[in-house]
């Protein structure tokens, strides 16, 4: 039982982002807030949320392999799709949106790319110092 708790704790960042995204996805957002900063601001929020999700996924894996990249992208994209389906079919005050889902996908891909770039620069700097 202690090992399960430790494994969950090791993934706390990813779990936190998943919970925040879920909460933000089920709460009703007034339409004037959705366009508060600029038109389609909600698409930007989707992009940032799924960028963060795939980034922390990669971070929590601790190493980069084709498998960790695939899992990070797969889970992030599937989660975004499931959230949109929940909004469409189970929530009265929210609706699923294909453009939201596309923003989720693009954010997830960019999150992995940013992680890979940061890791490459970070590892390169530390490798050159040794």
Beta strands, then each sheet from edge to edge (+ up, - down):
end
